[in-house]
């Protein structure tokens, strides 16, 4: 094992830290670029705020920030006022009953369904929900299927020995509020 002197250690540490910061900035900028492609109605500050929230919530749960970005694109196309025909709301299309339960668990303020139209709250709850599903199903693909179809429906399919890929696709069916 090679022993490093303090200066070499410091130089290596600083380089690694600088590289990590540069990579983080690249990812945040990529998220920002994705948001800009959609008619989100957000100004630059709002886009930056959402990019930062996606990044921080991803880091909190160990998700790839671009995965959460793709999930938001799939669910709402970055329409923070999106509402599905099933009643799911906001960027990550969370149903109010699920949102209320998650908010209680996370000790977040819940002020009714409109809470889900707050991008910061919606992303925080959506990332937490995906994490819970991933822990429950022990597989990211299954967690994403559960996010889309609902965990109870997915569990029923799995108990019946069916392949989750055979579940009829659920369109997010979002509409602007």
N, C-alpha and C positions, 0 to 999 in steps of 0.2 A: 504494500500500500504506500502510495506516494504522499509525502507530507507537504502541504502548501504553506508558504510563508504568508503573513498577514496581508501584504500588499497584493499578492497574486490572488488570494481568496477574495479580497475586496473587489479587485478588478473583474473577476469572474462573476461575482454576485451582482455587481452593477450592470454588467453586460446582459446577464440573464434577466434582470429586472427591467432594463431598457427594452429588451426584445419582447418581454411579456406586455409591457405598456403599449408598444407599437402594434402588437398582434391584437390587443384589446381594442385599440383605436380603429384598426382595419375592420374588425367585426362590427363595431358600432356603426361605422360608416356604411358597411354593407347593409345592415338593417335599415339605416336611414334611406339608402338608395331604393330598397324594396318598397318602403312606405311611400316614397315619392311617386312610384309607378301607379298608385291607386288614388282614386278621388276621395281622399279621406276627409277633406275639409280642414285639415290641420295646417297651421302655419309652421314655419321653421322651428320655432321654440317647442311647439307641441310634438312635432316629429322627433326632435332631439329627446324630449322628455320620455316619449314612448320607447325610443331606442334604448335609452338608459335603463328604463324599467325592465324591458325584455332582458337586457344584459344582466342586470342585478338579480332578477328572479331566476334566471337560468343558472347563474353561478350558485345561488342559494341552494338549489335542488340538484345541481350537477347535470342539468340539461344542456344540450347544445343550443346556444342562442338562435342559431339559424333554424333549428327545429321548431322552437316556439314561434319564430317569425313565420315559418311555413304553415304552422297550425293556425295562426291568426289569418293568414291569407286564405286558407281553405275555409275557415269558419265564417269570416266576415269581410274579407278583402279590406281590412283596416277601416271599416265603417263602424265607428264607435257607438252609433245609434242603431246598429243592426238588431233586428228582431226576427226570429224564425217563426214558421207556422206552428211549431211546437212550444213556443214561448221562451226559447233560449234568447238571452240578451247580451249585447255588447260585443267587444272585440273577439273574445274567446267563446262566445255563445254558451253561456252558463245558464241553466234553468234556475229560476228564483229559489226553489226549495233547496237545490244543491248549493247555491250561493249563500243562502242563509245559514245552512249547516256548516259550510266551510268557514264562513266569517266568524261564527260562534267558536269553532275549534281554534281558529287563528287569533281569537280575541280582537277581531277587527269590528269597527262600528258598522252596524247594519241598519240602514234607514229606509228599508223597503226595496222594492224591485229596482227603482231608479239607481240604487247603489251600483248596480252592474253596468251602468252607462259611464261610470267613472273609469277611464282607461287604467289608471294605476291600480285601483282595487280589482278590476276585472282581470288584469294580467297576473296580479299577485294570487288571486283565487284560482285562476286557470292553471298556473304553474304548480300550485299546491295540489290541485285535483289530479293533474297528470302524474305527479310524484306519487300520490296515494294509489292511483291505478297501477302504476308500474310496480310498486311494492306488493300490491294485492295479486297481480297476475304474473309477476316475476319475469316480464318480457315486455320490451318497449313496443313491439308490433301489436301485442295483445292489449297493452295499455291504450294505444292509439285507437284500436278497434272499439274498446270500451268507452273511450272518450266520445267517439262518433255515435255508437249505437246504444250506449248505456251499459253499465257493468252487469246489471241483472239480465239483460237480454243476451249479452255475450256469455255469461255464466251458464244460462239455459242452453245455448248452442253447444257449449263445450261439454256439458253433462250429457247431451244427446249424441255426442261423438261427432258432431258436425265441424267441418273446417270453417273457421271464422271468415275466411275469404269468400265463403258462399253466402254470407249474410247480404241481403240486398242492400246496395249502397243507399245511404241516407244523404240526400242533398241538404245542405245547410238551409236552403230556401230562405235566405235572409232578405229582408226588405228594410228600406230606410224608415225610421220612425218619423 
